[in-house]
Amino acid sequence: MIPTKEMTPHVPVNPEETIEQVHEAWEMGITVAHLHARDEAGSPTWDPDIYRSIFEGVRKHCPGLVVCGSTSGRNFPELEKRSALIELMPDMCSLTLSSLNFAQHASVNAPDTIVGLLEKMNAWGVHPEFECFDLGMINYGKYLIGKGLAKGPHYWNILFGNIAGMQAEFHQMGAALNEIPEGHFVAFAGLGASQTPVMGAAIAQGLGVRIGLEDNIWYDRKKSTLATNITLLRRVHQLLEIHERNFMSPFEFGNYGFYNSGRDQSAGLQREHPGPAL
């Protein structure tokens, strides 16, 4: 949503760049691709035609990869726009579970918008990716589950380091993890300088990690080296090796129930494939 070519030349902006970087990451080993779209001017867009070209390209070149689209409304708050990509039937879509402030702007997610997005995901066979920046969001997610509005399997993306959210402190990470029900899938994300320590903490505990230029454009704390999505991913694999852990292949994750059933016959989906292993 934020990085531009002026900030870093490594951020993918058009569909071709996005597909190419996802394919390179898929070859190295990833489970889910969390995808945004930009218009010709490089600004975030809800345009379903642009999302369609990205989804189709990723599915063609990355068989079995779990595809997750963004329903962020920071640039376009209307439910109709935010939910348009759901009709393209990605496997998952992000669902931020409350309004929040970032350093320079707000992300407004009213309860009726959250429920509207979730109901449309249910109707189109799309699984929500719960995005949570504080404990209240986790509680609201459990409320939606309890009401029967969010059906399993459940995947939580817990983000640390935002100025108005939870920080990359062990006691805060532990408090968040303690609130997630047993049997749910959990990934941690760190924003900015929090990214590397959060990755290490998550991998040490056997959790998933979210990395990428959306959250952090720098490779080091001193901000002397711009990162790429691939250098960040390579560091994840190094941490996996250090902790003697394997990442979950997209086929294994998808077969837990995260594939959209409507795309079973789409390009290249091979559920019997064992997937990459580290």
Long-range contacts (C-beta under 8 A, 24 or more apart in sequence): 1-36, 1-44, 1-70, 1-72, 1-74, 1-75, 1-214, 2-214, 3-213, 3-214, 3-217, 4-42, 5-42, 7-217, 8-213, 8-217, 8-226, 8-227, 9-226, 10-213, 10-217, 10-226, 10-227, 10-228, 10-229, 11-213, 11-217, 12-229, 13-38, 13-42, 14-38, 14-40, 15-50, 15-53, 15-54, 15-57, 16-57, 18-54, 18-57, 18-58, 19-54, 19-57, 19-58, 19-61, 21-229, 21-230, 22-58, 22-61, 22-62, 22-65, 23-58, 23-61, 23-62, 24-230, 25-229, 25-230, 25-233, 26-61, 26-62, 26-65, 26-250, 28-230, 28-233, 28-234, 28-237, 29-233, 29-237, 29-247, 29-276, 29-277, 29-278, 30-65, 30-233, 30-247, 30-250, 31-65, 31-66, 31-208, 31-247, 31-248, 31-249, 31-250, 31-253, 32-65, 32-66, 32-67, 32-68, 32-92, 32-129, 32-250, 32-253, 33-58, 33-62, 33-65, 33-66, 33-67, 33-68, 34-68, 34-70, 34-94, 34-129, 34-210, 34-212, 34-214, 35-67, 35-68, 35-69, 35-70, 35-90, 36-70, 36-72, 36-214, 37-70, 37-85, 43-75, 44-72, 44-74, 44-75, 44-76, 45-75, 45-76, 46-76, 46-81, 46-82, 46-84, 46-85, 47-84, 48-84, 48-85, 48-87, 48-88, 51-84, 51-85, 51-88, 52-88, 55-88, 55-90, 56-267, 59-263, 59-266, 59-267, 59-268, 59-269, 60-267, 60-268, 62-250, 62-268, 63-267, 63-268, 63-269, 63-270, 63-273, 64-249, 64-250, 64-251, 64-254, 64-268, 64-269, 64-270, 64-271, 64-273, 64-275, 65-250, 66-91, 66-92, 66-250, 66-253, 66-254, 66-258, 66-259, 67-91, 67-92, 68-92, 68-93, 68-94, 68-129, 69-93, 69-94, 70-94, 71-95, 71-96, 71-117, 72-96, 72-107, 73-107, 73-108, 73-109, 73-113, 74-105, 74-107, 77-108, 77-113, 79-113, 79-116, 79-117, 82-113, 82-117, 83-116, 83-117, 83-120, 86-117, 86-120, 86-121, 86-124, 86-126, 87-124, 89-124, 89-125, 89-126, 89-260, 89-262, 89-263, 90-126, 90-260, 91-126, 91-127, 91-254, 91-258, 91-259, 91-260, 91-263, 92-126, 92-127, 92-128, 92-129, 92-155, 92-258, 93-117, 93-121, 93-126, 93-127, 93-128, 93-129, 94-128, 94-129, 94-131, 94-157, 95-121, 95-128, 95-129, 95-130, 95-131, 96-131, 96-132, 96-133, 96-137, 97-130, 97-131, 97-132, 97-137, 97-138, 97-140, 97-141, 97-144, 98-133, 98-134, 98-136, 98-137, 98-140, 100-133, 100-134, 100-137, 100-162, 100-164, 100-165, 101-163, 101-164, 102-162, 102-163, 102-164, 103-163, 114-140, 114-144, 115-144, 115-149, 118-144, 118-149, 118-150, 119-149, 122-149, 122-151, 124-260, 124-262, 125-260, 125-261, 125-262, 126-260, 127-153, 127-155, 127-257, 127-258, 127-260, 128-155, 129-155, 129-157, 130-154, 130-155, 130-156, 130-157, 131-157, 131-159, 132-156, 132-157, 132-158, 132-159, 132-176, 133-159, 133-162, 133-164, 133-165, 133-166, 134-165, 134-166, 135-166, 135-175, 135-176, 135-179, 138-176, 138-179, 138-180, 139-179, 142-179, 142-181, 145-181, 152-184, 152-257, 153-184, 153-185, 153-256, 153-257, 153-258, 154-181, 154-184, 154-185, 155-184, 155-185, 155-186, 155-187, 155-258, 156-180, 156-184, 156-185, 156-186, 156-187, 157-187, 157-189, 157-210, 158-186, 158-187, 158-188, 158-189, 159-188, 159-189, 159-190, 159-191, 159-210, 159-215, 160-188, 160-189, 160-190, 160-191, 160-194, 160-198, 161-190, 161-191, 161-192, 161-193, 161-194, 161-195, 161-198, 162-191, 167-194, 168-194, 168-197, 168-198, 168-201, 170-201, 173-198, 173-201, 177-205, 177-207, 185-253, 185-256, 189-215, 190-215, 190-216, 191-215, 191-216, 192-216, 192-218, 193-218, 193-221, 195-232, 196-221, 196-235, 199-235, 199-236, 199-239, 200-239, 203-236, 203-239, 203-240, 203-243, 203-245, 204-243, 206-245, 208-248, 209-236, 211-235, 211-236, 237-278, 240-278, 241-278, 246-277, 246-278, 247-278, 249-274, 249-275, 249-276, 249-277, 250-275, 251-275
